[in-house]
């Protein structure tokens, strides 16, 4: 190691201590701050209609943000998870789906492959950006946030790109036709997600620990690190994109010194970090982490000129450094870009449903469609004891708007019926854990003041064993199947025999 690199490494190792690089006053203030790792930033952390008490991490098994004190001495100076076989590669996004290319195609794919012990080297082990995007984009070329995809994955699941037809489609607003795709999606879920700020050294170290080993040091060496979602401002990129000069670590590569001063948001994935990458932001001829470069009277992380995240973009392999770019740690502190100052993380899970609904239907306005599934423990009951309104068949009210789009079920300009699948396991378990008794109720109608009409072609209750094998399938009596002005009510015994 040459003297220049050694000097930079020494500066980094000293500065990355929880209080090093700060003035005494600011270090003390940070040490006394009990909310140093606040998990819920005000904007974009969870669906607006879910309420302030909605805990997005509730079903995750990992330690919550702030519960683990991170010793920066155990963290290496560089981590790049995009070099791992679980990383699905750099995508070239189509339309305004950047949030889903980051949160689902990249991060969800990576996390699911880490969980499964597989490589993300084919569509069989990658997950599509457009499945979740077309659920919540209003059937138009509209942007989305990372949490949109993660909520779709929590409540519905994500099918593999192989089953879906690729990571992206050639038409906006399409929903897949075929129970098998929807059933596969149920197996791949998000169990929990969190957003956290990265505006202090302690928060930075916690994020670095997540990227390195999820802050779970083990006796058998470091575990596999996670990825982080971030949201950057892309206006006037030329003003903030710099080239690392000669004789500097990673010379010739590009680095963002802060978010663009204006413009639109853009979702990306943070895949690692490099403590030695730096740039002379204030032009004083030095790259420092211990000088008040912004003139606010104190030295904080906002003044750091050395240390950067590794960001994977969705603009293709030819952009910047094979689709990757550096972003200074200090760039995450920007009072003018509130939504870009947070990092999102996700935990995934495999899941096997035991009871599902296989439903084929048409409707000329899927946002105005209203479907409720109910259950009663008595097989002769005339009304349900518990009811469930699937988000996907009710216009995605979770997100507070008609995110399914005012288009037919299959998508824009396609009035064909499609076959979907809905997981009923949690509903059935409310009254019939062994699935041998009870009655199911299916109600289909339309939103108030809507003129939507539709037709049910078939509906079945499906039961699976603990290994995911189909045990039996029982039909609902359909009749003429039409609904709209009149609500359609269907009933079936939970354990009805299979019809030949």
C-alpha positions in Angstrom: 0.0 0.0 0.0 1.4 3.3 -1.0 1.8 6.3 1.4 -1.1 8.2 -0.2 -3.5 5.3 0.2 -2.2 4.6 3.8 -2.8 8.2 4.7 -6.4 8.2 3.3 -7.1 4.9 5.1 -5.9 6.3 8.4 -8.1 9.4 8.0 -11.1 7.1 7.2 -10.6 4.8 10.1 -10.3 7.6 12.5 -13.2 9.6 11.0 -15.6 6.7 11.0 -15.7 6.3 14.7 -19.2 7.1 16.2 -18.0 10.5 17.4 -14.8 11.0 15.5 -14.8 13.7 12.8 -17.3 15.7 14.9 -16.6 18.6 17.2 -16.9 17.9 20.9 -20.2 19.6 21.2 -21.9 17.9 18.2 -20.5 14.5 19.2 -21.9 14.9 22.7 -25.3 16.0 21.2 -25.4 12.9 19.0 -24.4 10.6 21.8 -27.3 12.0 23.9 -29.9 11.7 21.1 -32.0 8.6 21.8 -33.6 8.8 18.4 -30.3 8.6 16.5 -31.7 5.8 14.4 -35.3 6.9 14.0 -37.1 4.4 11.8 -40.0 6.5 10.6 -39.1 9.6 8.6 -42.1 11.8 7.9 -42.4 11.4 4.2 -42.6 8.2 2.0 -42.0 5.7 4.8 -45.4 3.9 4.7 -48.8 4.1 2.9 -50.5 7.3 3.8 -53.8 5.6 4.5 -52.3 3.0 6.9 -52.1 5.3 9.9 -49.3 6.5 12.1 -49.3 3.3 14.2 -48.7 1.1 11.2 -45.5 -0.9 11.9 -43.9 -1.9 8.6 -41.2 -4.0 10.4 -43.7 -5.9 12.6 -43.4 -9.3 10.9 -39.7 -9.1 10.3 -37.3 -11.3 12.3 -34.3 -9.1 12.2 -33.3 -6.5 14.8 -35.0 -3.2 14.4 -33.0 -0.1 13.5 -31.3 1.4 16.5 -31.4 -1.8 18.6 -27.8 -2.7 17.8 -24.9 -0.5 18.6 -22.4 -0.7 15.7 -18.7 -0.8 16.3 -17.2 0.8 13.2 -13.9 -0.9 13.8 -15.3 -4.2 12.7 -16.4 -2.8 9.3 -14.2 -3.1 6.3 -13.3 0.0 4.3 -15.1 -1.3 1.2 -18.2 -3.4 0.5 -19.7 -4.0 -2.9 -22.6 -6.5 -2.9 -23.2 -6.0 -6.6 -20.2 -8.4 -7.1 -22.1 -11.2 -5.3 -23.9 -13.9 -7.3 -27.2 -13.0 -5.6 -27.1 -9.6 -7.3 -29.4 -9.7 -10.4 -27.3 -7.3 -12.4 -27.9 -3.8 -13.8 -31.2 -3.2 -15.5 -32.3 -0.7 -18.1 -35.6 0.6 -16.9 -38.6 1.1 -19.1 -40.9 4.0 -18.4 -41.2 5.6 -15.0 -40.7 2.4 -13.0 -37.4 3.3 -11.4 -38.8 2.8 -7.9 -39.7 -0.8 -8.7 -36.5 -1.5 -10.6 -34.7 -0.5 -7.4 -37.0 -2.0 -4.7 -38.2 -5.2 -6.5 -36.2 -6.1 -9.5 -32.9 -5.3 -7.7 -33.3 -5.4 -3.9 -36.1 -7.9 -3.6 -34.4 -10.2 -6.1 -31.1 -9.9 -4.3 -32.7 -10.6 -0.8 -34.7 -13.5 -2.1 -31.7 -15.1 -3.6 -29.7 -14.6 -0.4 -32.6 -16.3 1.5 -32.8 -19.2 -0.9 -29.1 -19.6 -1.4 -29.4 -19.2 -5.1 -27.7 -17.1 -7.8 -29.7 -14.4 -9.6 -28.5 -15.5 -13.0 -31.8 -16.2 -14.8 -35.4 -15.1 -14.9 -36.2 -18.1 -12.7 -34.4 -16.3 -9.9 -35.1 -12.7 -10.7 -38.3 -10.8 -10.0 -40.1 -8.3 -12.2 -40.3 -4.6 -11.7 -43.5 -4.2 -13.7 -45.7 -6.6 -11.7 -45.8 -4.3 -8.7 -45.6 -1.1 -10.8 -48.7 -2.0 -12.9 -50.6 -2.6 -9.7 -50.1 0.9 -8.5 -49.4 3.2 -11.5 -53.0 4.0 -12.5 -52.4 2.1 -15.8 -50.3 5.1 -16.9 -46.6 6.1 -17.0 -46.4 7.3 -13.4 -43.6 7.1 -10.9 -43.6 5.1 -7.6 -41.8 4.7 -4.3 -39.9 1.7 -3.0 -42.6 1.0 -0.4 -45.2 0.6 -3.1 -43.5 -2.5 -4.3 -42.7 -3.8 -0.9 -46.3 -3.4 0.2 -47.5 -5.3 -2.9 -45.0 -8.0 -2.0 -46.3 -8.1 1.6 -49.9 -8.4 0.7 -49.9 -10.2 -2.7 -46.4 -11.5 -3.3 -44.2 -11.2 -6.4 -43.9 -13.9 -9.1 -40.7 -14.8 -10.8 -39.7 -13.0 -14.0 -39.9 -16.4 -15.7 -43.6 -16.8 -14.9 -44.4 -13.2 -15.4 -42.8 -12.9 -18.8 -39.6 -11.0 -18.0 -38.5 -8.3 -15.6 -40.4 -5.7 -17.7 -43.3 -5.8 -20.2 -43.9 -3.9 -23.5 -47.3 -2.4 -22.4 -48.2 -0.3 -19.4 -51.0 -1.5 -17.1 -51.1 -5.2 -17.9 -52.2 -7.6 -15.2 -51.2 -11.3 -15.6 -53.9 -13.8 -16.7 -53.5 -17.2 -15.1 -53.9 -18.5 -11.6 -50.5 -20.1 -11.7 -48.7 -16.7 -11.8 -50.7 -15.3 -8.9 -50.3 -18.5 -6.9 -46.5 -18.4 -7.4 -46.4 -14.8 -6.3 -47.9 -15.8 -3.0 -44.7 -17.8 -2.2 -42.3 -14.8 -2.4 -43.1 -12.1 0.2 -41.8 -9.1 2.1 -42.1 -9.7 5.8 -41.0 -6.2 6.8 -39.4 -3.0 5.7 -38.0 0.2 7.2 -36.7 3.6 6.2 -34.0 5.3 8.2 -32.0 8.6 8.0 -28.3 8.7 7.4 -27.5 12.2 8.5 -25.2 11.4 11.5 -22.1 9.3 11.8 -23.9 6.8 14.0 -26.6 6.4 11.4 -24.0 6.1 8.7 -22.3 3.3 10.6 -25.5 1.5 11.1 -26.2 1.7 7.4 -22.6 0.5 6.6 -23.2 -2.4 9.0 -26.3 -3.4 7.2 -24.5 -3.3 3.9 -21.7 -5.4 5.3 -23.4 -8.1 7.4 -26.8 -6.7 8.4 -25.3 -5.9 11.7 -25.2 -9.6 12.6 -21.6 -10.4 13.2 -21.1 -14.2 13.5 -18.5 -16.6 14.8 -18.1 -18.1 11.3 -17.1 -14.8 9.6 -19.3 -12.0 8.2 -22.7 -12.8 7.0 -24.1 -11.6 3.7 -24.9 -7.9 3.6 -28.1 -6.3 2.6 -29.0 -3.6 0.1 -30.6 -0.2 0.7 -33.1 1.8 -1.4 -32.5 5.5 -1.9 -34.3 8.3 -3.7 -32.2 10.9 -5.5 -33.0 14.2 -7.2 -31.9 14.0 -10.9 -32.2 17.6 -12.1 -29.1 19.4 -13.2 -26.9 16.3 -12.8 -24.0 18.0 -14.5 -23.6 20.3 -11.5 -23.1 17.5 -9.0 -21.4 14.8 -11.1 -17.6 14.9 -10.8 -14.8 12.8 -12.0 -12.4 11.5 -9.3 -9.0 13.1 -10.2 -5.7 11.3 -10.9 -3.7 9.9 -8.0 -6.9 9.6 -6.0 -8.5 6.3 -5.0 -10.8 5.1 -7.9 -9.4 7.8 -10.2 -11.4 8.4 -13.3 -14.7 7.2 -12.0 -17.7 9.4 -11.3 -19.0 10.6 -8.0 -22.1 12.6 -7.0 -21.1 15.2 -4.5 -24.7 15.9 -3.6 -28.2 15.4 -5.0 -29.1 17.6 -8.0 -30.2 21.0 -6.9 -33.6 20.6 -8.6 -35.7 18.2 -10.7 -37.5 14.9 -10.3 -36.9 12.0 -7.9 -35.3 8.8 -9.0 -35.2 5.5 -7.2 -31.9 3.6 -7.0 -30.3 0.8 -5.0 -27.3 1.3 -2.7 -25.2 -1.8 -3.0 -22.2 -1.0 -0.9 -19.7 1.7 0.2 -16.1 2.8 -0.1 -14.6 4.8 2.7 -11.6 5.9 0.6 -13.5 7.5 -2.3 -13.3 11.3 -1.9 -13.6 14.6 -3.7 -12.5 18.1 -2.9 -16.0 19.6 -2.6 -15.0 23.1 -1.3 -12.0 23.5 -3.6 -9.4 24.1 -0.9 -7.0 21.6 -2.4 -7.6 19.0 0.3 -10.1 16.1 0.9 -11.1 16.3 4.6 -13.6 15.0 7.1 -12.5 17.3 9.9 -13.0 20.8 8.5 -16.2 22.9 8.6 -16.7 23.1 4.8 -20.3 24.4 4.8 -19.7 27.2 7.3 -22.3 26.4 9.8 -19.9 26.6 12.7 -19.5 22.9 13.5 -18.0 19.8 11.9 -20.6 17.1 11.1 -21.1 14.4 8.6 -22.4 17.1 6.3 -18.8 18.4 5.9 -17.3 15.1 4.9 -15.5 15.0 1.6 -14.3 11.4 1.9 -16.4 8.2 2.0 -19.1 7.3 -0.5 -22.0 4.9 -1.1 -21.9 2.6 -4.2 -25.1 3.2 -6.1 -26.6 0.9 -8.7 -28.7 2.7 -11.2 -31.3 1.4 -13.7 -30.1 3.2 -16.8 -28.2 0.3 -18.2 -24.6 -1.1 -18.2 -23.3 1.7 -20.4 -24.1 4.5 -17.9 -21.2 5.7 -15.8 -19.2 2.8 -14.4 -21.1 -0.3 -15.7 -24.3 1.2 -14.3 -22.8 2.2 -11.0 -21.7 5.5 -9.5 -20.4 6.8 -6.1 -22.4 9.1 -3.9 -20.6 10.9 -1.1 -21.9 10.1 2.4 -22.4 13.8 3.0 -24.8 14.0 0.0 -27.5 12.3 2.1 -27.8 15.4 4.2 -29.8 17.9 2.2 -32.4 20.1 3.8 -33.9 20.9 0.4 -34.5 17.3 -0.5 -36.4 15.8 2.4 -37.5 12.6 0.7 -33.9 11.9 -0.5 -32.3 11.8 3.0 -33.5 8.3 3.9 -32.4 4.7 3.2 -34.9 1.9 2.9 -34.3 -1.8 3.8 -36.4 -4.9 3.4 -36.6 -8.4 4.8 -38.1 -11.2 2.7 -39.7 -14.5 3.5 -40.9 -17.7 1.7 -44.5 -18.6 2.3 -46.9 -21.4 1.4 -50.6 -20.7 1.4 -53.0 -23.4 2.6 -56.3 -22.0 1.2 -56.7 -19.8 -1.9 -59.4 -18.4 -4.2 -59.1 -19.1 -7.9 -61.2 -16.6 -9.7 -61.8 -15.8 -13.3 -63.6 -12.5 -14.0 -64.0 -9.5 -16.2 -64.7 -6.0 -15.2 -64.6 -2.8 -17.2 -63.1 -0.7 -14.4 -60.8 -2.6 -12.1 -60.3 0.5 -9.8 -64.1 0.5 -9.2 -64.3 -3.2 -8.6 -65.3 -4.2 -5.1 -64.7 -7.8 -3.9 -65.2 -9.1 -0.4 -64.5 -12.6 0.8 -66.1 -13.7 4.1 -66.1 -16.8 6.2 -68.3 -18.4 9.0 -67.5 -21.3 11.1 -70.9 -22.9 10.6 -71.3 -24.6 7.2 -75.0 -23.7 7.2 -74.4 -20.0 8.2 -76.2 -17.3 6.2 -73.7 -14.5 6.7 -70.0 -14.3 7.4 -68.3 -13.8 10.8 -65.1 -12.4 9.3 -64.5 -10.6 6.0 -61.5 -9.7 3.9 -61.3 -7.2 1.1 -58.3 -7.9 -1.1 -56.4 -4.7 -1.9 -55.8 -5.8 -5.5 -59.5 -6.4 -6.2 -60.6 -3.1 -4.5 -58.5 -0.5 -6.4 -55.5 -0.6 -3.9 -57.1 1.6 -1.2 -53.9 1.2 0.8 -52.3 3.9 -1.3 -55.2 6.3 -1.0 -56.1 6.6 -4.7 -57.2 4.6 -7.7 -53.9 3.1 -8.3 -55.2 0.1 -10.3 -56.3 2.5 -13.1 -59.8 3.0 -14.5 -59.3 0.3 -17.1 -60.6 -3.3 -17.7 -59.2 -6.1 -15.5 -56.6 -7.2 -18.1 -55.4 -3.7 -18.8 -56.0 -0.7 -21.1 -58.1 -1.6 -24.2 -58.5 -5.2 -23.2 -61.9 -6.4 -22.0 -60.9 -10.0 -21.8 -61.5 -11.8 -18.5 -58.4 -12.8 -16.5 -57.9 -15.5 -13.9 -56.4 -14.4 -10.6 -55.5 -16.0 -7.3 -56.1 -14.6 -3.8 -54.6 -16.0 -0.6 -57.3 -16.8 2.0 -55.2 -18.6 4.5 -55.3 -16.0 7.3 -59.1 -15.5 6.8 -59.8 -19.3 7.0 -57.6 -19.7 10.1 -59.9 -17.3 12.0 -62.6 -19.9 12.2 -61.3 -23.2 10.8 -57.6 -23.9 11.5 -58.0 -27.5 10.2 -60.1 -26.3 7.1 -62.7 -29.1 7.6 -65.7 -26.9 8.4 -67.2 -23.6 7.7 -68.7 -21.6 4.8 -67.2 -19.0 2.4 -69.0 -16.0 1.0 -67.9 -14.1 -2.1 -69.4 -10.7 -2.9 -68.7 -8.8 -6.1 -69.9 -5.3 -6.8 -68.7 -1.8 -7.7 -67.8 1.4 -6.0 -70.4 3.9 -5.0 -71.5 6.2 -7.9 -69.6 3.9 -10.4 -71.1 2.5 -13.5 -68.7 -0.5 -13.6 -70.0 -3.9 -14.7 -68.4 -7.3 -14.7 -68.9 -11.0 -14.9 -67.6 -14.0 -12.9 -66.6 -16.9 -15.2 -65.6 -19.3 -12.5 -64.6 -19.4 -8.8 -62.9 -22.2 -6.8 -61.7 -22.7 -3.3 -58.3 -24.4 -3.3 -56.7 -26.3 -0.4 -53.0 -27.2 -0.1 -51.0 -29.3 2.3 -48.1 -28.0 4.3 -45.7 -28.7 1.4 -47.7 -26.7 -1.1 -49.3 -29.7 -2.9 -52.9 -29.2 -4.0 -55.3 -31.3 -1.9 -58.6 -30.4 -3.4 -60.5 -27.7 -5.4 -64.2 -27.0 -4.8 -66.3 -24.7 -6.9 -68.7 -21.9 -6.1 -72.1 -22.0 -7.8 -72.0 -19.1 -10.2 -75.4 -18.7 -11.9 -75.3 -16.0 -14.6 -72.2 -14.4 -12.9 -73.1 -10.8 -13.7 -72.6 -7.9 -11.3 -72.7 -4.1 -11.5 -76.0 -2.4 -10.6 -76.8 -5.5 -8.6 -74.2 -7.1 -6.3 -73.4 -10.7 -6.9 -73.4 -13.0 -3.9 -71.7 -16.5 -4.1 -71.4 -19.1 -1.4 -69.7 -22.4 -0.9 -69.0 -24.9 1.9 -65.3 -24.6 2.9 -64.9 -28.3 2.7 -67.1 -29.0 -0.3 -66.3 -32.2 -2.2 -64.6 -31.9 -5.6 -66.8 -32.0 -8.6 -65.8 -34.4 -11.4 
